Amino acid sequence: MAMGKRWRRARQKTLWVASTDLPQSAGHPFDERLNRVLDDAGFDAFVEAQWFVDIGLRSYIAEPDRGRRNWQGRADAKAAVCANRRRIRGGRGRRLLRQRGERLERPNAHLYETGAFATGC
């Protein structure tokens, strides 16, 4: 009887897939156009000036890196965006954005990836 000659099982391949390896959709043209129109009209600054300031609320809006912005003729929008950036970089802003990811984005991403999310298409 030979010692140490066991059959080796083939190792199972890893089930981990990095999020960078997942396919990315280009986004819907309607959403892109709508966001462009709202940005050009200064909708965010308008809403923040009308609703939040009057009742004493402050918004914490996540902002992607858009590069340099042209603020000519839009001083009120620049002030609103700079104030939002200052808020989200603080301790409370980071905590709120982290909770947003945990409570809103993660469950929806799971539903979308499993196919249980109704996309309406």
Summary of the structure (lengths in Angstrom):
residues: 121
radius of gyration: 23.4
end to end distance: 64.8
largest distance: 88.8
contacts: 192
relative contact order: 0.07
helix: 56%
strand: 0%
